[in-house]
Amino acid sequence: MQHSRMFTRQELDRYFASYVGMEGGNPRAAVWICDRSPAWSEPIVAPLNPQLAPPAWDAVFRQHHRQDMARWFGHQCVARIMAAARAEALGARLGDNDWEHYYWNHLYSPAGAEFRLSLFPLPAHVDGRTTWSKAFRGQPELIPQKRYVTLCRQGERFRFIARTCERWRPKVVICLSHRHAEEYIEAFSLEGIAGEEHALRPADQARRLHLFSRGETTWIICPAIGGSAGMTSQVQLDAFGKFIGARLAASDFKHCLELDAQQPPARVDRQPERYAVPPAEVAGRDLGHRLRPGLAWSEPAVTGNLETYA
C-alpha cells in the first residue's frame, strides 16, 4: 500500500494526541462511552493535523447518513442504554420505542448527554482482509502493531485522554469489554484505586461490572456489546441503562426531556455493503461521501473552525 510519505514518531504522537478516531458528541456530557479502538478512522496522510475539536452527529451528519444508520447495531445498543438511563434519571416510565427516538434524534449530538471516545486512534482490524503490516507498510513507527500500541500508551494519546477527562469530569465513564481493563485503568490513571464488583442481574443472565470512583467520576468496566458473553438483549441493555441513570440527574438530559414515543425517520432497508476502506491511503482522497460499517464505532468528519476542547 502506498503512503504519501513516512511519518516520524513525533508527528504520529502529536497527531494521536487529539480526537482522531473518536465518534464524538459532547465532551461536557455526564456520560462517556469508551471502547478500545474505532472500526474506522481517517486515512493517515500528510499533513497530519491533530483533530482539536470532537466530531458529533449533528443535523447534517444525520441527514447524510440517514439510510445507513439502520445498520449500525452497536450504536443502537448504546441508544437503548442511554434511553433507559434518561428515563431512570427523570423518574419516568421507559417506553418501548424511546430508544429509537433517542437514536435518531439525540445520540452523540453536539449538546447531548454522551460522548463517545476510543483509547486508540486506529482500527485494530483494517478491513477484515488486509493485515496490519501490509496496511501500514512504509510506516516503521506503526509496525509491528505492538510498537503503535506502545506509542499510544506511553506517548501523548493516553495523556490526552486523561487530561480531557480531568478537564470535563464526566459523572460516568462506560468502558466496554473486560478484556481491555488494564488499558482502561492505565489510560484514566486508575492505578491504586480500589475497585468494587457489581453483578447486574436482569431477568436473564447476570453480567459483571467493575467500578472505580475518583472525585465525582465513576468508571464502569462492563462486558462488550455483542458476543455470547456481552450485552445484547433488550433486558440487559435496559437494566444497564437504569444502573447508569441512577447516577445521573434530570439536568443531564435537559436537551432531550421529551419521552413520548415518536416515529423515527423513514429508513431504507437494504443489505449492508461490505466495508473495505483502509485507514492509510495517498493524499487527496475525498472523504465527504464515506459510509460506515453496519457494526461501526466510527468517526464522522469535522468541517469548519470549531472550538478547541483539548
MITORDO-932562 format. One record per residue (C-alpha): residue number from 1; residue in one letter; x, z, y. Coordinates in steps of 0.1 Angstrom, whole numbers, plus 5000, padded with zeros to 4 digits. Layout:
{NUM; 'A'; {X; Z; Y}}
...
This chain:
{1; 'M'; {5000; 5000; 5000}}
{2; 'Q'; {5014; 4991; 5034}}
{3; 'H'; {5017; 5015; 5063}}
{4; 'S'; {5022; 5009; 5100}}
{5; 'R'; {5054; 5030; 5098}}
{6; 'M'; {5069; 5061; 5082}}
{7; 'F'; {5059; 5093; 5099}}
{8; 'T'; {5081; 5123; 5103}}
{9; 'R'; {5073; 5158; 5091}}
{10; 'Q'; {5069; 5169; 5127}}
{11; 'E'; {5045; 5141; 5135}}
{12; 'L'; {5023; 5149; 5105}}
{13; 'D'; {5024; 5186; 5111}}
{14; 'R'; {5012; 5182; 5147}}
{15; 'Y'; {4985; 5157; 5136}}
{16; 'F'; {4972; 5180; 5108}}
{17; 'A'; {4970; 5210; 5132}}
{18; 'S'; {4937; 5197; 5145}}
{19; 'Y'; {4901; 5189; 5135}}
{20; 'V'; {4912; 5160; 5114}}
{21; 'G'; {4894; 5159; 5081}}
{22; 'M'; {4866; 5182; 5092}}
{23; 'E'; {4829; 5175; 5091}}
{24; 'G'; {4825; 5195; 5123}}
{25; 'G'; {4794; 5208; 5140}}
{26; 'N'; {4795; 5238; 5163}}
{27; 'P'; {4826; 5260; 5161}}
{28; 'R'; {4808; 5286; 5182}}
{29; 'A'; {4782; 5289; 5154}}
{30; 'A'; {4777; 5321; 5134}}
{31; 'V'; {4782; 5303; 5101}}
{32; 'W'; {4813; 5284; 5090}}
{33; 'I'; {4814; 5264; 5057}}
{34; 'C'; {4848; 5257; 5043}}
{35; 'D'; {4859; 5235; 5015}}
{36; 'R'; {4895; 5228; 5003}}
{37; 'S'; {4896; 5191; 5011}}
{38; 'P'; {4873; 5164; 5025}}
{39; 'A'; {4861; 5135; 5005}}
{40; 'W'; {4871; 5111; 5032}}
{41; 'S'; {4893; 5111; 5063}}
{42; 'E'; {4906; 5088; 5089}}
{43; 'P'; {4934; 5064; 5079}}
{44; 'I'; {4969; 5076; 5087}}
{45; 'V'; {4981; 5050; 5112}}
{46; 'A'; {5001; 5051; 5144}}
{47; 'P'; {4998; 5066; 5168}}
{48; 'L'; {4989; 5099; 5151}}
{49; 'N'; {4967; 5116; 5177}}
{50; 'P'; {4955; 5151; 5168}}
{51; 'Q'; {4918; 5155; 5170}}
{52; 'L'; {4914; 5182; 5196}}
{53; 'A'; {4876; 5184; 5195}}
{54; 'P'; {4854; 5187; 5164}}
{55; 'P'; {4831; 5159; 5154}}
{56; 'A'; {4793; 5165; 5149}}
{57; 'W'; {4762; 5150; 5136}}
{58; 'D'; {4746; 5141; 5169}}
{59; 'A'; {4717; 5117; 5175}}
{60; 'V'; {4740; 5087; 5175}}
{61; 'F'; {4755; 5097; 5142}}
{62; 'R'; {4721; 5103; 5126}}
{63; 'Q'; {4708; 5070; 5137}}
{64; 'H'; {4739; 5052; 5125}}
{65; 'H'; {4738; 5069; 5090}}
{66; 'R'; {4701; 5072; 5086}}
{67; 'Q'; {4700; 5051; 5055}}
{68; 'D'; {4729; 5068; 5039}}
{69; 'M'; {4720; 5104; 5044}}
{70; 'A'; {4696; 5103; 5015}}
{71; 'R'; {4726; 5100; 4991}}
{72; 'W'; {4746; 5130; 5004}}
{73; 'F'; {4736; 5156; 4978}}
{74; 'G'; {4763; 5181; 4988}}
{75; 'H'; {4752; 5182; 5024}}
{76; 'Q'; {4716; 5185; 5013}}
{77; 'C'; {4725; 5216; 4993}}
{78; 'V'; {4741; 5231; 5024}}
{79; 'A'; {4709; 5223; 5043}}
{80; 'R'; {4690; 5243; 5017}}
{81; 'I'; {4713; 5273; 5022}}
{82; 'M'; {4710; 5271; 5060}}
{83; 'A'; {4672; 5267; 5060}}
{84; 'A'; {4669; 5298; 5038}}
{85; 'A'; {4693; 5317; 5060}}
{86; 'R'; {4673; 5308; 5090}}
{87; 'A'; {4640; 5319; 5075}}
{88; 'E'; {4656; 5352; 5065}}
{89; 'A'; {4672; 5358; 5100}}
{90; 'L'; {4638; 5351; 5116}}
{91; 'G'; {4618; 5371; 5091}}
{92; 'A'; {4597; 5341; 5083}}
{93; 'R'; {4584; 5325; 5051}}
{94; 'L'; {4606; 5297; 5037}}
{95; 'G'; {4586; 5265; 5034}}
{96; 'D'; {4592; 5241; 5006}}
{97; 'N'; {4602; 5213; 5029}}
{98; 'D'; {4621; 5234; 5055}}
{99; 'W'; {4654; 5223; 5042}}
{100; 'E'; {4646; 5186; 5046}}
{101; 'H'; {4637; 5191; 5083}}
{102; 'Y'; {4668; 5211; 5088}}
{103; 'Y'; {4689; 5184; 5071}}
{104; 'W'; {4676; 5155; 5090}}
{105; 'N'; {4675; 5172; 5124}}
{106; 'H'; {4699; 5202; 5126}}
{107; 'L'; {4727; 5202; 5101}}
{108; 'Y'; {4762; 5201; 5117}}
{109; 'S'; {4746; 5194; 5151}}
{110; 'P'; {4768; 5199; 5182}}
{111; 'A'; {4750; 5231; 5193}}
{112; 'G'; {4739; 5240; 5158}}
{113; 'A'; {4741; 5271; 5136}}
{114; 'E'; {4770; 5260; 5114}}
{115; 'F'; {4805; 5245; 5115}}
{116; 'R'; {4820; 5226; 5086}}
{117; 'L'; {4857; 5226; 5081}}
{118; 'S'; {4883; 5220; 5054}}
{119; 'L'; {4916; 5237; 5046}}
{120; 'F'; {4935; 5204; 5040}}
{121; 'P'; {4930; 5172; 5061}}
{122; 'L'; {4933; 5145; 5034}}
{123; 'P'; {4911; 5140; 5004}}
{124; 'A'; {4925; 5153; 4971}}
{125; 'H'; {4915; 5121; 4954}}
{126; 'V'; {4918; 5089; 4974}}
{127; 'D'; {4891; 5067; 4958}}
{128; 'G'; {4890; 5076; 4921}}
{129; 'R'; {4913; 5047; 4912}}
{130; 'T'; {4944; 5049; 4934}}
{131; 'T'; {4970; 5076; 4926}}
{132; 'W'; {4983; 5098; 4954}}
{133; 'S'; {5018; 5084; 4951}}
{134; 'K'; {5005; 5049; 4954}}
{135; 'A'; {4982; 5056; 4983}}
{136; 'F'; {5009; 5072; 5004}}
{137; 'R'; {5039; 5051; 4992}}
{138; 'G'; {5064; 5049; 5020}}
{139; 'Q'; {5055; 5083; 5034}}
{140; 'P'; {5081; 5107; 5019}}
{141; 'E'; {5066; 5137; 5036}}
{142; 'L'; {5034; 5133; 5017}}
{143; 'I'; {5049; 5126; 4982}}
{144; 'P'; {5047; 5143; 4959}}
{145; 'Q'; {5013; 5158; 4967}}
{146; 'K'; {5028; 5193; 4964}}
{147; 'R'; {5050; 5186; 4994}}
{148; 'Y'; {5020; 5177; 5015}}
{149; 'V'; {5002; 5209; 5004}}
{150; 'T'; {5033; 5230; 5013}}
{151; 'L'; {5034; 5213; 5047}}
{152; 'C'; {4998; 5223; 5054}}
{153; 'R'; {5002; 5259; 5041}}
{154; 'Q'; {5035; 5267; 5057}}
{155; 'G'; {5031; 5245; 5087}}
{156; 'E'; {5006; 5243; 5116}}
{157; 'R'; {4975; 5233; 5096}}
{158; 'F'; {4967; 5268; 5083}}
{159; 'R'; {4979; 5284; 5116}}
{160; 'F'; {4954; 5261; 5134}}
{161; 'I'; {4926; 5273; 5111}}
{162; 'A'; {4935; 5310; 5116}}
{163; 'R'; {4937; 5306; 5154}}
{164; 'T'; {4904; 5287; 5156}}
{165; 'C'; {4887; 5313; 5135}}
{166; 'E'; {4902; 5342; 5156}}
{167; 'R'; {4890; 5325; 5188}}
{168; 'W'; {4854; 5318; 5178}}
{169; 'R'; {4849; 5347; 5154}}
{170; 'P'; {4820; 5335; 5132}}
{171; 'K'; {4798; 5361; 5115}}
{172; 'V'; {4801; 5344; 5081}}
{173; 'V'; {4827; 5321; 5066}}
{174; 'I'; {4815; 5305; 5033}}
{175; 'C'; {4844; 5295; 5012}}
{176; 'L'; {4834; 5271; 4985}}
{177; 'S'; {4849; 5275; 4949}}
{178; 'H'; {4866; 5304; 4934}}
{179; 'R'; {4894; 5281; 4922}}
{180; 'H'; {4908; 5280; 4957}}
{181; 'A'; {4905; 5317; 4965}}
{182; 'E'; {4943; 5321; 4970}}
{183; 'E'; {4944; 5293; 4996}}
{184; 'Y'; {4914; 5307; 5015}}
{185; 'I'; {4930; 5341; 5016}}
{186; 'E'; {4962; 5326; 5029}}
{187; 'A'; {4946; 5303; 5055}}
{188; 'F'; {4924; 5330; 5070}}
{189; 'S'; {4951; 5357; 5068}}
{190; 'L'; {4931; 5379; 5045}}
{191; 'E'; {4961; 5393; 5026}}
{192; 'G'; {4959; 5431; 5023}}
{193; 'I'; {4922; 5433; 5029}}
{194; 'A'; {4903; 5450; 5002}}
{195; 'G'; {4875; 5427; 4989}}
{196; 'E'; {4843; 5436; 4972}}
{197; 'E'; {4823; 5418; 4944}}
{198; 'H'; {4787; 5410; 4946}}
{199; 'A'; {4765; 5394; 4919}}
{200; 'L'; {4739; 5371; 4932}}
{201; 'R'; {4710; 5373; 4907}}
{202; 'P'; {4681; 5350; 4915}}
{203; 'A'; {4656; 5340; 4888}}
{204; 'D'; {4682; 5320; 4868}}
{205; 'Q'; {4719; 5326; 4861}}
{206; 'A'; {4739; 5351; 4882}}
{207; 'R'; {4766; 5339; 4905}}
{208; 'R'; {4796; 5359; 4915}}
{209; 'L'; {4806; 5364; 4952}}
{210; 'H'; {4838; 5378; 4965}}
{211; 'L'; {4835; 5393; 5000}}
{212; 'F'; {4862; 5401; 5026}}
{213; 'S'; {4855; 5417; 5060}}
{214; 'R'; {4876; 5420; 5092}}
{215; 'G'; {4862; 5428; 5125}}
{216; 'E'; {4828; 5411; 5129}}
{217; 'T'; {4835; 5384; 5103}}
{218; 'T'; {4827; 5383; 5066}}
{219; 'W'; {4843; 5358; 5043}}
{220; 'I'; {4824; 5349; 5012}}
{221; 'I'; {4842; 5331; 4984}}
{222; 'C'; {4815; 5317; 4963}}
{223; 'P'; {4810; 5291; 4935}}
{224; 'A'; {4813; 5255; 4943}}
{225; 'I'; {4782; 5234; 4950}}
{226; 'G'; {4777; 5213; 4918}}
{227; 'G'; {4791; 5216; 4883}}
{228; 'S'; {4780; 5238; 4854}}
{229; 'A'; {4794; 5270; 4870}}
{230; 'G'; {4784; 5261; 4905}}
{231; 'M'; {4753; 5264; 4927}}
{232; 'T'; {4729; 5235; 4924}}
{233; 'S'; {4694; 5249; 4916}}
{234; 'Q'; {4669; 5254; 4944}}
{235; 'V'; {4666; 5291; 4933}}
{236; 'Q'; {4704; 5297; 4936}}
{237; 'L'; {4707; 5279; 4969}}
{238; 'D'; {4677; 5297; 4984}}
{239; 'A'; {4690; 5331; 4972}}
{240; 'F'; {4724; 5325; 4986}}
{241; 'G'; {4709; 5314; 5019}}
{242; 'K'; {4689; 5346; 5021}}
{243; 'F'; {4720; 5366; 5013}}
{244; 'I'; {4737; 5349; 5043}}
{245; 'G'; {4707; 5352; 5065}}
{246; 'A'; {4707; 5390; 5061}}
{247; 'R'; {4739; 5390; 5081}}
{248; 'L'; {4726; 5368; 5109}}
{249; 'A'; {4702; 5372; 5139}}
{250; 'A'; {4673; 5351; 5152}}
{251; 'S'; {4695; 5342; 5182}}
{252; 'D'; {4719; 5324; 5158}}
{253; 'F'; {4692; 5298; 5153}}
{254; 'K'; {4680; 5295; 5189}}
{255; 'H'; {4684; 5257; 5188}}
{256; 'C'; {4660; 5253; 5158}}
{257; 'L'; {4634; 5281; 5158}}
{258; 'E'; {4606; 5258; 5145}}
{259; 'L'; {4597; 5264; 5109}}
{260; 'D'; {4567; 5241; 5105}}
{261; 'A'; {4572; 5217; 5077}}
{262; 'Q'; {4577; 5182; 5091}}
{263; 'Q'; {4581; 5148; 5076}}
{264; 'P'; {4618; 5137; 5075}}
{265; 'P'; {4626; 5103; 5090}}
{266; 'A'; {4619; 5073; 5068}}
{267; 'R'; {4647; 5067; 5043}}
{268; 'V'; {4657; 5037; 5024}}
{269; 'D'; {4660; 5044; 4986}}
{270; 'R'; {4689; 5023; 4972}}
{271; 'Q'; {4717; 5028; 4947}}
{272; 'P'; {4749; 5043; 4962}}
{273; 'E'; {4777; 5019; 4968}}
{274; 'R'; {4810; 5025; 4952}}
{275; 'Y'; {4833; 5043; 4976}}
{276; 'A'; {4867; 5026; 4980}}
{277; 'V'; {4881; 5032; 5015}}
{278; 'P'; {4917; 5045; 5013}}
{279; 'P'; {4929; 5071; 5038}}
{280; 'A'; {4961; 5052; 5047}}
{281; 'E'; {4960; 5016; 5060}}
{282; 'V'; {4976; 4994; 5085}}
{283; 'A'; {4967; 4999; 5122}}
{284; 'G'; {4939; 4981; 5138}}
{285; 'R'; {4911; 4988; 5112}}
{286; 'D'; {4877; 4990; 5127}}
{287; 'L'; {4862; 5023; 5116}}
{288; 'G'; {4829; 5021; 5135}}
{289; 'H'; {4809; 5008; 5106}}
{290; 'R'; {4822; 5031; 5078}}
{291; 'L'; {4799; 5046; 5052}}
{292; 'R'; {4802; 5078; 5034}}
{293; 'P'; {4801; 5085; 4997}}
{294; 'G'; {4769; 5100; 4982}}
{295; 'L'; {4785; 5134; 4975}}
{296; 'A'; {4806; 5133; 5006}}
{297; 'W'; {4820; 5161; 5026}}
{298; 'S'; {4834; 5137; 5050}}
{299; 'E'; {4842; 5132; 5087}}
{300; 'P'; {4823; 5114; 5114}}
{301; 'A'; {4840; 5096; 5142}}
{302; 'V'; {4847; 5111; 5176}}
{303; 'T'; {4844; 5090; 5206}}
{304; 'G'; {4848; 5097; 5243}}
{305; 'N'; {4865; 5125; 5261}}
{306; 'L'; {4854; 5158; 5246}}
{307; 'E'; {4862; 5194; 5253}}
{308; 'T'; {4893; 5208; 5237}}
{309; 'Y'; {4883; 5235; 5212}}
{310; 'A'; {4916; 5244; 5197}}
